[in-house]
Amino acid sequence: MSEAIWKRRFRATTVTFPTWSRERPKRLLYLSNAGGKFEVYAWDQETGERRQVTDRAEGTGYRVSSRLDPRGDWIWWFDDEKGN
């Protein structure tokens, strides 16, 4: 038996609004639960490369403030360990 439509809607993959690099706007970061938990992903639109940046047992989610440096070469974030 297939899963109810309303359940699939709430379990669907979510992608947040991205954050762009200031000097190279084709490099960006976003959060997604594509792997089952929210993690930070990087996307280089020039090459088409997308990669998962974080991987934590409980997910990274919205506790992490992630940013790209102005040129889009480096990703940094403040790692809030389990909300403490």
N, CA and C atoms as a LAMMPS dump frame, in Angstrom:
ITEM: TIMESTEP
0
ITEM: NUMBER OF ATOMS
252
ITEM: BOX BOUNDS ff ff ff
-5.0000000000000000e+02 5.0000000000000000e+02
-5.0000000000000000e+02 5.0000000000000000e+02
-5.0000000000000000e+02 5.0000000000000000e+02
ITEM: ATOMS id mol type element x y z
1 1 1 N 0.846 -1.178 0
2 1 2 C 0 0 0
3 1 3 C 0.892 1.242 0
4 2 1 N 0.589 2.214 -0.83
5 2 2 C 1.417 3.414 -0.906
6 2 3 C 1.122 4.362 0.257
7 3 1 N 2.093 5.19 0.536
8 3 2 C 1.971 6.149 1.63
9 3 3 C 0.951 7.23 1.274
10 4 1 N 0.232 7.701 2.259
11 4 2 C -0.772 8.742 2.035
12 4 3 C -0.108 10.005 1.481
13 5 1 N -0.799 10.691 0.599
14 5 2 C -0.254 11.895 -0.038
15 5 3 C 0.127 12.941 0.99
16 6 1 N -0.678 13.135 2.012
17 6 2 C -0.366 14.167 3.002
18 6 3 C 0.918 13.845 3.752
19 7 1 N 1.203 12.56 3.974
20 7 2 C 2.453 12.182 4.646
21 7 3 C 3.653 12.449 3.744
22 8 1 N 3.53 12.143 2.461
23 8 2 C 4.63 12.394 1.525
24 8 3 C 4.951 13.876 1.447
25 9 1 N 3.946 14.719 1.509
26 9 2 C 4.157 16.162 1.439
27 9 3 C 5.01 16.647 2.612
28 10 1 N 4.771 16.121 3.798
29 10 2 C 5.518 16.555 4.968
30 10 3 C 6.908 15.919 5.056
31 11 1 N 7.133 14.849 4.318
32 11 2 C 8.434 14.169 4.329
33 11 3 C 9.268 14.492 3.098
34 12 1 N 8.771 15.353 2.244
35 12 2 C 9.468 15.698 0.996
36 12 3 C 10.763 16.449 1.293
37 13 1 N 11.708 16.331 0.381
38 13 2 C 12.976 17.043 0.513
39 13 3 C 12.732 18.541 0.516
40 14 1 N 13.405 19.233 1.419
41 14 2 C 13.306 20.68 1.543
42 14 3 C 14.67 21.296 1.262
43 15 1 N 14.659 22.404 0.558
44 15 2 C 15.874 23.164 0.284
45 15 3 C 15.599 24.598 0.704
46 16 1 N 16.505 25.181 1.504
47 16 2 C 16.309 26.557 1.96
48 16 3 C 16.76 27.546 0.899
49 17 1 N 16.407 28.79 1.11
50 17 2 C 16.857 29.868 0.23
51 17 3 C 18.373 29.974 0.368
52 18 1 N 19.116 30.05 -0.735
53 18 2 C 20.578 30.017 -0.657
54 18 3 C 21.202 31.322 -0.191
55 19 1 N 22.476 31.225 0.184
56 19 2 C 23.335 32.366 0.496
57 19 3 C 24.411 32.406 -0.571
58 20 1 N 24.56 33.561 -1.229
59 20 2 C 25.511 33.687 -2.319
60 20 3 C 26.824 34.302 -1.859
61 21 1 N 27.901 33.973 -2.588
62 21 2 C 29.185 34.633 -2.405
63 21 3 C 29.058 36.053 -2.974
64 22 1 N 29.623 37.022 -2.291
65 22 2 C 29.481 38.418 -2.713
66 22 3 C 30.161 38.698 -4.055
67 23 1 N 31.385 38.19 -4.237
68 23 2 C 32.145 38.48 -5.452
69 23 3 C 31.937 37.45 -6.566
70 24 1 N 31.486 36.273 -6.218
71 24 2 C 31.243 35.223 -7.209
72 24 3 C 29.862 34.619 -6.94
73 25 1 N 28.811 35.296 -7.382
74 25 2 C 27.451 34.882 -7.023
75 25 3 C 27.019 33.524 -7.571
76 26 1 N 27.838 32.891 -8.39
77 26 2 C 27.483 31.547 -8.862
78 26 3 C 27.951 30.472 -7.886
79 27 1 N 28.531 30.884 -6.757
80 27 2 C 28.868 29.957 -5.674
81 27 3 C 27.951 30.259 -4.507
82 28 1 N 27.288 29.222 -4.016
83 28 2 C 26.313 29.463 -2.955
84 28 3 C 26.213 28.299 -1.993
85 29 1 N 25.568 28.568 -0.859
86 29 2 C 25.307 27.58 0.185
87 29 3 C 23.809 27.505 0.429
88 30 1 N 23.366 26.321 0.849
89 30 2 C 21.968 26.154 1.236
90 30 3 C 21.864 24.981 2.205
91 31 1 N 20.753 24.9 2.911
92 31 2 C 20.452 23.765 3.783
93 31 3 C 19.453 22.87 3.072
94 32 1 N 19.6 21.564 3.264
95 32 2 C 18.643 20.618 2.692
96 32 3 C 18.57 19.37 3.561
97 33 1 N 17.422 18.736 3.523
98 33 2 C 17.256 17.462 4.22
99 33 3 C 17.216 16.304 3.219
100 34 1 N 17.893 16.468 2.082
101 34 2 C 17.892 15.449 1.026
102 34 3 C 18.401 14.101 1.525
103 35 1 N 19.309 14.103 2.487
104 35 2 C 19.849 12.855 3.025
105 35 3 C 19.11 12.36 4.261
106 36 1 N 17.994 12.993 4.616
107 36 2 C 17.219 12.556 5.764
108 36 3 C 17.328 13.464 6.97
109 37 1 N 18.32 14.351 6.997
110 37 2 C 18.484 15.329 8.085
111 37 3 C 19.069 16.595 7.474
112 38 1 N 18.822 17.742 8.095
113 38 2 C 19.294 19.002 7.529
114 38 3 C 20.803 19.128 7.661
115 39 1 N 21.452 19.366 6.515
116 39 2 C 22.896 19.581 6.439
117 39 3 C 23.164 20.754 5.502
118 40 1 N 24.393 21.29 5.56
119 40 2 C 24.817 22.391 4.7
120 40 3 C 25.361 21.81 3.394
121 41 1 N 24.947 22.395 2.276
122 41 2 C 25.403 21.986 0.952
123 41 3 C 26.013 23.188 0.239
124 42 1 N 27.022 22.935 -0.604
125 42 2 C 27.629 23.962 -1.444
126 42 3 C 27.277 23.657 -2.895
127 43 1 N 27.096 24.723 -3.686
128 43 2 C 26.76 24.562 -5.099
129 43 3 C 27.567 25.568 -5.906
130 44 1 N 28.367 25.065 -6.827
131 44 2 C 29.104 25.915 -7.759
132 44 3 C 28.348 25.849 -9.082
133 45 1 N 27.638 26.894 -9.41
134 45 2 C 26.807 26.882 -10.61
135 45 3 C 27.637 26.91 -11.897
136 46 1 N 28.875 27.387 -11.821
137 46 2 C 29.721 27.396 -13.019
138 46 3 C 30.09 25.975 -13.445
139 47 1 N 30.404 25.12 -12.486
140 47 2 C 30.813 23.744 -12.801
141 47 3 C 29.658 22.752 -12.659
142 48 1 N 28.602 23.165 -11.96
143 48 2 C 27.476 22.275 -11.705
144 48 3 C 27.687 21.38 -10.495
145 49 1 N 28.851 21.505 -9.834
146 49 2 C 29.156 20.653 -8.676
147 49 3 C 28.3 21.047 -7.471
148 50 1 N 27.684 20.051 -6.862
149 50 2 C 26.96 20.215 -5.598
150 50 3 C 27.541 19.207 -4.635
151 51 1 N 27.786 19.65 -3.404
152 51 2 C 28.346 18.72 -2.43
153 51 3 C 27.827 19.025 -1.036
154 52 1 N 27.74 17.984 -0.253
155 52 2 C 27.334 18.121 1.135
156 52 3 C 28.561 18.541 1.929
157 53 1 N 28.44 19.613 2.718
158 53 2 C 29.569 20.167 3.46
159 53 3 C 29.635 19.626 4.881
160 54 1 N 28.486 19.481 5.536
161 54 2 C 28.457 18.996 6.915
162 54 3 C 27.8 17.631 6.974
163 55 1 N 28.121 16.885 8.026
164 55 2 C 27.51 15.568 8.225
165 55 3 C 27.586 15.232 9.708
166 56 1 N 26.528 15.536 10.422
167 56 2 C 26.48 15.28 11.858
168 56 3 C 25.377 14.277 12.143
169 57 1 N 25.579 13.466 13.15
170 57 2 C 24.623 12.405 13.488
171 57 3 C 23.213 12.954 13.674
172 58 1 N 23.085 14.091 14.337
173 58 2 C 21.763 14.664 14.598
174 58 3 C 21.368 15.687 13.534
175 59 1 N 22.216 15.868 12.512
176 59 2 C 21.969 16.879 11.484
177 59 3 C 22.524 18.217 11.924
178 60 1 N 22.755 19.073 10.993
179 60 2 C 23.299 20.396 11.298
180 60 3 C 22.18 21.398 11.47
181 61 1 N 21.222 21.349 10.597
182 61 2 C 20.018 22.164 10.729
183 61 3 C 20.263 23.643 10.833
184 62 1 N 19.38 24.31 11.523
185 62 2 C 19.379 25.767 11.598
186 62 3 C 20.241 26.301 12.732
187 63 1 N 20.888 25.421 13.496
188 63 2 C 21.752 25.884 14.589
189 63 3 C 23.048 26.481 14.076
190 64 1 N 23.401 26.189 12.843
191 64 2 C 24.682 26.613 12.309
192 64 3 C 24.491 27.818 11.408
193 65 1 N 25.292 28.835 11.646
194 65 2 C 25.31 29.997 10.773
195 65 3 C 26.459 29.801 9.801
196 66 1 N 26.172 29.419 8.558
197 66 2 C 27.222 29.157 7.585
198 66 3 C 27.317 30.302 6.595
199 67 1 N 28.535 30.573 6.15
200 67 2 C 28.798 31.664 5.219
201 67 3 C 29.894 31.279 4.248
202 68 1 N 29.865 31.921 3.097
203 68 2 C 30.946 31.829 2.128
204 68 3 C 31.8 33.087 2.263
205 69 1 N 33.116 32.955 2.051
206 69 2 C 33.934 34.163 2.041
207 69 3 C 33.573 34.958 0.78
208 70 1 N 33.957 36.23 0.686
209 70 2 C 33.525 37.057 -0.451
210 70 3 C 33.816 36.455 -1.823
211 71 1 N 34.925 35.744 -1.982
212 71 2 C 35.26 35.146 -3.279
213 71 3 C 34.614 33.779 -3.488
214 72 1 N 34.044 33.218 -2.454
215 72 2 C 33.396 31.919 -2.585
216 72 3 C 34.352 30.746 -2.535
217 73 1 N 35.566 30.973 -2.035
218 73 2 C 36.571 29.905 -1.96
219 73 3 C 36.496 29.108 -0.666
220 74 1 N 36.02 29.74 0.394
221 74 2 C 36.005 29.105 1.717
222 74 3 C 34.617 29.148 2.319
223 75 1 N 34.283 28.108 3.068
224 75 2 C 33.022 28.032 3.804
225 75 3 C 33.37 28.012 5.283
226 76 1 N 32.701 28.822 6.066
227 76 2 C 32.935 28.801 7.508
228 76 3 C 31.598 28.85 8.225
229 77 1 N 31.619 28.34 9.45
230 77 2 C 30.41 28.368 10.258
231 77 3 C 30.77 28.29 11.733
232 78 1 N 29.844 28.761 12.546
233 78 2 C 29.943 28.622 13.989
234 78 3 C 29.21 27.335 14.352
235 79 1 N 29.939 26.403 14.912
236 79 2 C 29.394 25.081 15.207
237 79 3 C 28.807 25.084 16.616
238 80 1 N 27.486 25.083 16.709
239 80 2 C 26.796 25.058 17.992
240 80 3 C 26.529 23.605 18.345
241 81 1 N 27.354 23.038 19.201
242 81 2 C 27.247 21.639 19.55
243 81 3 C 26.018 21.342 20.368
244 82 1 N 25.02 20.776 19.732
245 82 2 C 23.772 20.345 20.368
246 82 3 C 23.06 21.454 21.136
247 83 1 N 23.194 22.681 20.659
248 83 2 C 22.432 23.785 21.235
249 83 3 C 22.966 24.345 22.536
250 84 1 N 24.187 23.984 22.914
251 84 2 C 24.709 24.514 24.185
252 84 3 C 25.686 25.637 23.934
